């Protein structure tokens, strides 16, 4: 019996979030694992980014219809190449409307004995159940009735996915509350491609122990940030200014990938940060991330990336964002005296602590999925 693995790429990203999973099932001499990729066109990914980082995301049903239909057609084509009695495992790096969409498509077309949907965590997840779920479900029912497709997701662990591969144990504990069938902590598996990119980069460019990368969140309506980008820049400027005036470190500021327009660059230059920083204009994150020894930010996945690469992740807490991240990190709170703490954090001793925590064992995904498929003979 062979298992078909279908990797669905609907979220624009600078790393292949499925690379570790795919690597774990490759090299199968018995052909028990077959993989297929579902990609959209670059212009469609650009379109999705523009919608998701604007107010239009609250009315996706007006914009995504053609893309939804295309994805459904591509999944049908893939399924037609595989025996109808063989297991199919779908992978998605999203827990929003896309997860609901793929679950609907599976129900309509994946006429196999076993059909599973696996969520590979992409980005930091709020570990709380969203409010007004009844309203979201009601609106989805209406949308499905008229268009055949949903318009909302139900949050992290919302129920569309059977299996979750997540960053850490806190996510696993939360998903148990939401009654997910299987949740596994797999940080090195999820960040496999990032680590490969990093290794190639540092072979050509050494880490600068005096470089601090500051990563900015999107600060869009509906996010966990409680202020807009100009307010955030003003909030974190005392930290940046202290580093500039009291150390020999250099500071590189990277705008969020969803906000790399000229207006955002001008906003940074004209803010209180402007005189003290260089702006990272490289398209790829890995260039600046590889060079830096320390990474600062708030509500940013890049802090988790930095942890996985042995960098020092530093969360900046303020009235804009003050929730603890669910993985090891340092904290600088701008609402209190932070100079002594910041001096300690930006030290070789702290850096050595994080570089020593790198080599953790990877999850044996092939073993886990084979076991789960055997235990769940009928999930469609």
N, C-alpha and C positions, 0 to 999 in steps of 0.2 A: 504494500500500500504506500503510495506517495502522497506527500502533503504539498499543496500549492500555496505559496506565500505571495501575496499581492501587496506591494508597497505603493501607497497612494500619496502623491505629493500635491497637496493643495495649499500648503503654507509656505510662502517664500522664505528662504533661510540661506545663510552663508555656510552651513555645514549640512552634510547628509546625515540626518538624525537616525536613519535606518542602517547606516553602514556597519555598526557593530552587530546588529541582529543578522544582517545578511552575511557578514563574515563568519558568524557562528554556525550557519547552516551550509556554508560552502564546503567544497572538498568531500562531498558525499559520493563515494564511489559506487554506491548501490542505487543512486538516483532516487532516493527516498524524499528528497526535498527539491522542489522546483520553484524558482522565483520569477516574478513578473513585476515590471515597474509601470506605474500609471503617472504620466507627466502631462501638464498643461503647457501651453506656449508661453514664452516670456511676456508677451503683451497681456496675457490673461493674468499672470502673476502680478504684473504692474497694476493692472486694473483692480485686482483684489486688495492690494496694498492701499491704493487710493481710497477705496471704499471703507476698509477697516480702520483707517486713521482719519476718518471724517464722521460727521453726524449721519451720513448715509447708511452706516452699518445698522442703524435701528430700523431701516426699511430695506433690508437685503433682498426681500422678495421682489422688489422692483428692479434689481440690478443683476441678480445671479441666475435667473432662469435659464439662459442659454448655457451657462457653465455647468449648472446642475444636470441639464439634459446631456451635455457632452460626457460628463463623468459617468453617468448611468450607461450611456452607449459603450464607452470604453470598458467598463466592468463586464458588460454582457459579452463583448468580444473576447475578453480574457477567459471568462468562464466557459465559453464554447470550445476552448482548446483543451479543457481538462475533463476527465471522466466525471459524470454526474454523481457517482457514488463515492468520490474521493473527498477528503477533507480540504477545506480552503481556509487559510488564515489571512485576514486583511489587516493591514497596519496603517495607522493614521496618527499624525502628530498634532492632534487638535481634540478639544473636548467641548467644542461649541456646536454651532449649527451643522458643521461638516460631519461631526460624529452622528448626529441625528439623520442626516442625509444618507450616509453610507449604511446605517442600520436599516433604513427604509428600503434601500436598493437591495441589500442582502435578503430581506424578507420577500421582495418581489421576484428576485432572479436567482439567488444562490441555492438552487435545488440540490443540495448535497447533503449527505448524511450528517456532516458536521461543518458548520460555518462559524468562525470566530472572528471577532473584531478586537484588535489589540491597540491600545493607546500607548504611544511612546511619549513621555512627558517632554514638552517643549515650552520652556518658560516657567516662571515662578507661578505657583497656583495658590489662590486664596483658600485656606483650609477651613472653610465654613460653607454651610448650605445656603444658597442664594434665597433671597426673599421672593415672594410672589410666584412661586413655582406653578401654582394652579393657573395663574394668568398666562404664563408662558405656554403651558400645555394646552390651554384652551385656544390660544391664538395659533399654535401649531396645528391643532385639529382643524381649525377653519382654513388655514393656509393649505393643508394637505387636501382638503375637500375641493378647493377651487384651482389649485395649481399642481397638486401632486407632490409638493415638496414642503419641508418645514422652513421656518424663518428664525427660530431661536434654538439655542442649546440650553441645557439644564445645569451647567456648571461642572466643576471637577468631580468626577465620579457620578455623573448624572444618570448613568444606567445604560447608555448606548453601547459601551465597550464591555467586553467580557473579561479582559485581562489588562492590567496596567503595569508598565515598566516605568518606575519613578526614580527621582533623585535620591530619596532617603527614607528612613524609617518613620518620620513624622507623617509623610504622605501615605505610607502604608497603613499606619494607625488610623488616619482619617478615612481612608477608603474602606477599611473594615467596618467603620460606623455606617457607611453608605452601602454596605452589603455587596461589594464587588466580589466576584467569584475568586479572582486571584490578583494580588498586587505584590510585585517584587521590587526590591531596591536594586537598581542596576546602573549606578552612575558611570562606571567605566565603559559599560556597554553603550549607553546613550551618547556619551561624549567620545566615542571611539574615533570618529572622523576628525573632531576637533583636536584630539591628541596627536593624530597622524599629521595634520596640518602643522601643528606646533613643532613636532619633531623635525619636519622638513625645514621650517623657518629658522629654528635655533641652530641648525647645522650651518646656516649661512649668516646668521646674525645673532650675536650673543645678547643675553639678557643684560639690560642696563640696571644695576642695583640702585641707581639714583633717579629712576623714572617712575612717576606716579601717573597712572591712567585714571581719569575721571570720566565715568560713563553716565550719560544723561538719559532719563526715562522719556517716554513720549509725551506725558502730561496732557493726554487727551480726555475729553469728557467721558465719564463712565469707568475710568481707570481707578486704581487705588490711591493715586496721588490726590491730595487735597488742595493743590494750588496749581496755577498755570506755570509755564516755563519761565517767564520773567521773574515771577515770585520765587521759584526754586533757585534760579541763578543767584538772586540776591541773598537767599537763605544760606547757600553753601559758600558764598564768597569769603566769609571770615576764615574758613578752614583753608581754602586755597591761598589766601593772603598770608596766613601764618606759615604755611609751608614755604612760600616764596621768601619771606622775610627772615625765617629762622633756620633754614636748612639750605643745602646746595642742590636740593632735588629739583628736577624739571617736571613740569606738569603738562600732560597731554589730555585735552578734552575731546571726547567723542560724542557727537550728536546721536540720538536714537536713529536706527536705519529707516524708520518711518517718517523722520523729520530731518532730512538732510538738504532741504531746499535753501536757496540763497537768503531768504528772510530769516531763517533760523541761524545761519552763520553770522549774519549781520547783528542779530540779537545778542549772540554770545560776545561778539567783538565789542559791542557798545555797552555791555553789562559791566558790573564791578569785577568780573573775572577777566575781562578783556586784556588788561595790561600785564597779567601774570601768566597767561597760558598760551600754548600752541594748540590749534584745532586740528584734529585728526581728520583729514579729508580723504583718506584711503577708503576705497569701497569695501575692501575686505577687513573684517575685524581683526583677523589673526596677526596682521602686521604690527599694529600698536600693542595688542595684547601680549604678543611674544616678547616685545622689547621691555615691557614694564615689569617691575618687581612687586609693585603694590597697585591695587585697583580699588577705587572709591566709587560709591554710587548709592542710589536708593531705589528699591523695587526694580532691580535689574538682574536679568539672567546672567549677565556677564560676570557678576560676583560669584555665581556658582561655577561658571567656566574657569574663573581664576583659581578657585579652590581645586578644581580637577587638574589644573596645570601646575600646582605648587606655588601659585602667587599668594599674596596676602589679601584676602577679601575684606574690605572695610565698608561697613554700612554707615551712611550718614543719616542720623535720625534728627527730625525737626517737627515742627507743626505740619509740614507738608506730608511727612511719612514717618510713622514711629512704630511700625509693627516689626517684631523680631523675625528674622529670616530663619527658615527651618533647616539650616545646616551650619556647621562651624564657621565663625567669622568674627571680626573685630567690630567694635561699635564706637563711633564718635557722635556725641549728642551736642548739637550746636546751642541747645538751650541751657547748657551749663558750662562751667570752665572746662575746657578740653585740652589745653596746651600740654600738660604733663602726660595725659593719656595718649595724645597724638604723637608726642615725642617717643614714647615707649613703643607704640604700634609701628612707627616708621624706623625700626631698628633691625640690625642684622640678626639679633636673637629671635625676634618674631618671625622674620623671613625663614630662618633655619627651621623653626617649628613647622611651618607649612610645607616647605620643600621635603621634609622628612616623612610626610604622610601620603606620598604619591602612590606607591606600588601596592594597590589593593587587588585581590583576586577578582576576575571577571565572572559573571554569571554564566553558567553553561546553558545557553538558551535552547540549543537543539534538544538537550535532555529534558528541559522543562516543558517545551511545547509538545514533544512526543508523549510525555507523561500526561499532560493535560488533555490532549486529544483523545487518548485512550480512556481517560476517566469520564469524558464528556461526549458520549457517542451521538447525542442529538441536541444540538444547541441552536439550530436554525428555527 
